[in-house]
Amino acid sequence: QKPILLQGHERSITQIKYNREGDLLFTVAKDPIVNVWYSVNGERLGTYNGHTGAVWCVDADWDTRHVLTGSADNSCRLWDCETGKQLALVKTSSAVRTCGFDFGGNIIMFSTDKQMGYQCFVSFFDLRDPSQIENNEPYMKIPCSDSKITSAVWGPLGEFIIAGHESGELNQFSAKVREQLSNIKEHTKQINDIQTSRDMTMFITASKDNTAKLFDCTSLEHLKTFRTERPVNSAALSPIFDHVVLGGGQEAMDVTTTSTRIGKFEARFFHLAFEEEFGRVKGHFGPINSVAFHPDGKSYSSGGEDGYVRIHYFDPQYFEFEF
C-alpha cells in the first residue's frame, strides 16, 4: 500500500511522536520548525515557531493540551497545542537532547548535553509552580558526570525516568529524590532511542551496536535482543501485537558510498517473543532516525535522514493472522 508522505522539514528528522489518542503526529528535525499533522490523512495542522536551532526532541502531554520541545538553541519550550502559542521558555547552558511529560502532565523533565565545558544534567520542573520556570530553578537537577544522556523516557507512574547514555549504559533516576536507583550496561555503544510499551511495563532500546533490546521497566531486567547488521536509530513496540519495528541504517556520512539497494534503509519488523524478523518496508532515501507505532496499532510512521516522514497503514491481512 502507498504510504502518506509528509514534507514539512528541510533537514533530517530527529524525532516523531504521536499524541495519546493518535490523531496527531508531531515531527521535529534539524531545522527550527516543529510541525503537527493529522495522522489520518497527513494534512499539516500547524507549526510551533520560535526555536532558532535544530530541535532534538518533542513530547505531548496526556490530554494533548501542551507540547514540549528541546533544541540545540539551548532552550526547552512549552507550547499551547491548540493555538501554537509559546507558554514557557527555559534557557539552558547547552543543547537540550531529550524531554518528556510525566503521566499527569504536571512535571516535565529534560536532559542537556555535555558540551562547551558544561556537564550533562537532568532537570525536573513542576508546571504547577510557575516560579520554577520564571526563575529557571528546577525543583531537582541531577548531574551525570560520566557520559551524556542521549535518550530518556518516564517510567510507570512518574516515579522515575529511564535514561540511555552515549556509553551504552542505562540508568533509572528517581523523580522524587536526587538519586540514581539502578544502573546496567547491556549495550556496547551509544543508545539512540528508548520507547516504552503501551502499558509501561517494558521498554525497548535502539543502539549503535546494531541491536535493539527489550527490558523490564522497573527491574531493568534484559528480556530480548533483536540483532541487525547496521546501527539501530529507533525502535518501537506495537500496542496490539507482539511486534517490534526497528529503523536505522549506516551512518549518514557513509551513505553516498553505497547504492540505495544495499544501503539497508528499510524499516524492519521483528516478532517480540521469537526475536525473528518477518518483514521489511522500503521507502526512505537515507537512514531512518525515528519510528513510532500509532496507539491503535493499525499504522506506523517513520522519519528519515532524507527529511521525509512516511505514514504506513497496515494491510487488512496484517490483522488476520497472529503469529
Number of C-alpha atoms within 10 A of each C-alpha: 7 9 16 17 15 19 12 20 20 14 18 22 27 23 25 24 23 25 19 17 12 17 14 22 24 24 28 29 30 21 21 22 22 25 19 24 20 16 23 14 12 19 14 17 14 16 18 21 14 15 20 14 18 24 30 22 27 28 24 24 21 16 12 17 13 21 24 25 26 29 29 23 18 21 21 28 20 23 21 16 20 12 12 18 15 17 13 16 17 18 15 19 18 22 24 29 26 27 27 25 24 21 17 12 19 14 18 22 24 25 30 30 24 21 12 8 8 12 17 24 22 23 20 23 23 17 16 11 12 12 13 16 18 11 9 14 14 18 15 15 18 18 15 18 11 12 17 23 29 22 25 27 24 25 24 18 10 17 16 23 22 25 25 29 24 20 17 22 19 23 20 25 22 18 23 12 14 12 13 15 15 14 14 14 13 12 23 15 18 23 29 27 28 24 23 23 16 14 9 15 14 22 26 25 27 29 27 24 19 20 23 30 20 25 19 17 22 18 12 18 13 16 14 16 18 22 17 16 12 19 23 29 30 29 32 26 26 21 17 13 13 14 21 24 25 29 29 31 27 21 14 11 7 10 18 10 8 11 9 13 10 8 18 24 25 22 23 19 22 20 17 20 12 13 16 15 17 10 12 14 13 11 15 21 18 25 26 31 27 27 28 26 24 24 18 13 18 17 19 22 23 27 29 29 24 18 25 25 28 21 25 19 17 14 11 9 8 9 12 8 7 8 8
